[in-house]
Amino acid sequence: MGRGRVELKRIENKINRQVTFSKRRNGLLKKAYELSVLCDAEVGLIIFSSRGKLYEFASAGMSRTLERYQRSSYNSQDSSLVVADRETQSWYQEVSKLKAKYESLQRSQRHLLGEDLGPLSVKELQNLEKQLEGALSQARQRKTQVMFEQMEELRRNERRLGDMNKQLKNKVLVESHPLLEQFSYSSPDITSLSLSFFNVFDCPKFQIEADAQQGSVRAIQGSWESAALGGNNNFSGHPSQSSSMDCEPTTLQIGYHQYVSPDGNSIPRSNAGENNFIQGWIL
């Protein structure tokens, strides 16, 4: 079985720590020597113990190796500085371009607003005029398009409101028709009632319908008057209170049997009464 992996941590026992340091130090120096011989590499090794004792190995001399290391580190620093300087220059150029573009846009904006036109030449002024004409044309086209869209929306709303108005008028007519018929049978003069019913609606569109209803009521009333004038003179559709008081007490007769009063007197039926009774039911 292979050896298990040892956890790397500080050795607490001082003697064991010193023994391990001596063994590993000698092995490291041996490996550095072998690397310099086998691979022809310049190797420099510096070791300080926990007590501060120095152990070193250099295949070509420690001072020479250190000088070479310093030159190499300086060159790497110089190269990194050069790269950083190049990046800084590129960013500076980019910022300069953006700043110039920003200033150019500001000048163009001032020219479009009619400011700082003195330094411009005739050709530049002509180009500016063309730009303004193009912008004005586009603005007018957009304004016209927006106005047409708004008008179309208003037309749609108008049609929708018109349909709603028609539906409401039809609903009012359907609901008011039985009421008007009921009052027309009970009283011929319902002009004021119909007008008061339709005057509830303040909308001018309902006023047209009220006028039509008033005309129909007047026509019905005229037909009643003409029928009353053309019929028997003895018939009175609506006798006044004074005439009813002067006349004899009236009785309701249904069928063809003659009514006999309690005192034994019978009331004869006249042709005029029959005609009046029939005319009243016809109307």
For each residue, the residues with C-beta under 8 A, 3 or more apart:
1:
2:
3:
4:
5:
6:
7:
8:
9:
10: 17
11: 16 17 20
12: 17
13: 16 17
14: 17 18
15: 18 19
16: 11 13 19 20
17: 10 11 12 13 14 20 21 50
18: 14 15 21 22
19: 15 16 22 23
20: 11 16 17 23 24
21: 17 18 24 25 49 50
22: 18 19 25 26
23: 19 20 26 27
24: 20 21 27 28
25: 21 22 28 29 47 49 55
26: 22 23 29 30
27: 23 24 30 31
28: 24 25 31 32 45 47
29: 25 26 32 33 45 55 57
30: 26 27 33 34
31: 27 28 34 35
32: 28 29 35 36 43 45 57 59
33: 29 30 36 37 43 57 59
34: 30 31 37 38
35: 31 32 38 39 41 43
36: 32 33 39 40 41 42 43 59
37: 33 34 40
38: 34 35
39: 35 36
40: 36 37
41: 35 36 59
42: 36 59 60 65 68
43: 32 33 35 36 57 58 59 65
44: 56 57 58 59 62 65 66 69
45: 28 29 32 56 57 58
46: 54 55 56 62
47: 25 28 54 55 56
48: 52 53 54 55
49: 21 25 52 53 55
50: 17 21
51:
52: 48 49
53: 48 49
54: 46 47 48
55: 25 29 46 47 48 49
56: 44 45 46 47 62
57: 29 32 33 43 44 45
58: 43 44 45 61 62 64 65
59: 32 33 36 41 42 43 44 65
60: 42 64 65
61: 58 64 65
62: 44 46 56 58 65 66
63: 66 67
64: 58 60 61 67 68
65: 42 43 44 58 59 60 61 62 68 69
66: 44 62 63 69 70
67: 63 64 70 71
68: 42 64 65 71 72
69: 44 65 66 72 73
70: 66 67 73 74
71: 67 68 74 75
72: 68 69 75 76
73: 69 70 76 77
74: 70 71 77 78
75: 71 72 78 79
76: 72 73 79 80
77: 73 74 80 81
78: 74 75 81 82
79: 75 76 82 83
80: 76 77 83 84
81: 77 78 84 85
82: 78 79 85 86
83: 79 80 86 87
84: 80 81 87 88
85: 81 82 88 89
86: 82 83 89 90
87: 83 84 90 91
88: 84 85 91 92
89: 85 86 92 93
90: 86 87 93 94
91: 87 88 94 95
92: 88 89 95 96
93: 89 90 96 97
94: 90 91 97 98
95: 91 92 98 99
96: 92 93 99 100
97: 93 94 100 101
98: 94 95 101 102
99: 95 96 102 103
100: 96 97 103 104
101: 97 98 104 105
102: 98 99 105 106
103: 99 100 106 107
104: 100 101 107 108
105: 101 102 108 109
106: 102 103 109 110
107: 103 104 110 111 116
108: 104 105 111 112
109: 105 106 112 113
110: 106 107 113 115 116
111: 107 108 114 115 116 117 120 128
112: 108 109 128 131 132 135
113: 109 110
114: 111 117
115: 110 111
116: 107 110 111 119
117: 111 114 120 125 128
118:
119: 116
120: 111 117 124 125 128
121: 124 125
122: 125 126
123: 126 127
124: 120 121 127 128
125: 117 120 121 122 128 129
126: 122 123 129 130
127: 123 124 130 131
128: 111 112 117 120 124 125 131 132
129: 125 126 132 133
130: 126 127 133 134
131: 112 127 128 134 135
132: 112 128 129 135 136
133: 129 130 136 137
134: 130 131 137 138
135: 112 131 132 138 139
136: 132 133 139 140
137: 133 134 140 141
138: 134 135 141 142
139: 135 136 142 143
140: 136 137 143 144
141: 137 138 144 145
142: 138 139 145 146
143: 139 140 146 147
144: 140 141 147 148
145: 141 142 148 149
146: 142 143 149 150
147: 143 144 150 151
148: 144 145 151 152
149: 145 146 152 153
150: 146 147 153 154
151: 147 148 154 155
152: 148 149 155 156
153: 149 150 156 157
154: 150 151 157 158
155: 151 152 158 159
156: 152 153 159 160
157: 153 154 160 161
158: 154 155 161 162
159: 155 156 162 163
160: 156 157 163 164
161: 157 158 164 165
162: 158 159 165 166
163: 159 160 166 167
164: 160 161 167 168
165: 161 162 168 169 205
166: 162 163 169 170
167: 163 164 170 171
168: 164 165 171 172
169: 165 166 172 173 205 206 209
170: 166 167 173 174
171: 167 168 174 175
172: 168 169 175 176 201 206 209
173: 169 170 176 177 209
174: 170 171 177
175: 171 172 178 179
176: 172 173 179 180 197 198 213
177: 173 174 180 181
178: 175 181 182
179: 175 176 182 183 197
180: 176 177 183 184 190 194 213 217
181: 177 178 184 185
182: 178 179 185 186
183: 179 180 186 187 190 193
184: 180 181 187 188 190 217 220
185: 181 182
186: 182 183
187: 183 184 190
188: 184 220 221 224 237 238
189: 192 221
190: 180 183 184 187 193 194 217
191: 194 195 214 217 218 221
192: 189 195 196
193: 183 190 196 197
194: 180 190 191 197 198 210 213 214 217
195: 191 192 198 199 210 214
196: 192 193 199 200
197: 176 179 193 194 200
198: 176 194 195 201 206 207 209 210 213
199: 195 196 210
200: 196 197
201: 172 198 206 207 210
202: 206
203: 206 207
204: 207 208
205: 165 169 208 209
206: 169 172 198 201 202 203 209 210
207: 198 201 203 204 210 211
208: 204 205 211 212
209: 169 172 173 198 205 206 212 213
210: 194 195 198 199 201 206 207 213 214
211: 207 208 214 215
212: 208 209 215 216
213: 176 180 194 198 209 210 216 217
214: 191 194 195 210 211 217 218
215: 211 212 218 219
216: 212 213 219 220
217: 180 184 190 191 194 213 214 220 221
218: 191 214 215 221 222
219: 215 216 222 223
220: 184 188 216 217 223 224
221: 188 189 191 217 218 224 225
222: 218 219 225 226
223: 219 220 226 227
224: 188 220 221 227 228 237 283
225: 221 222 228 229
226: 222 223 229 230
227: 223 224 230 231 283
228: 224 225 231 235 237
229: 225 226
230: 226 227
231: 227 228 235 279
232: 235 272 275 276 279
233:
234: 272 275 276
235: 228 231 232 275 276 279 280
236: 239 243
237: 188 224 228 280 283
238: 188
239: 236 243 244 247
240: 243 244
241: 244 245
242: 245 246
243: 236 239 240 246 247
244: 239 240 241 247 250
245: 241 242
246: 242 243
247: 239 243 244 250
248:
249:
250: 244 247
251: 259 267
252:
253: 259 269 277
254:
255:
256:
257:
258: 266 267 268 269
259: 251 253 266 267
260: 264 265 266
261: 264 265 266 267
262:
263:
264: 260 261
265: 260 261
266: 258 259 260 261
267: 251 258 259 261
268: 258
269: 253 258 273 274
270: 273 274
271: 274 275
272: 232 234 275 276
273: 269 270 276 277
274: 269 270 271 277 278
275: 232 234 235 271 272 278 279
276: 232 234 235 272 273 279 280
277: 253 273 274 280 281
278: 274 275 281 282
279: 231 232 235 275 276 282 283
280: 235 237 276 277 283
281: 277 278
282: 278 279
283: 224 227 237 279 280
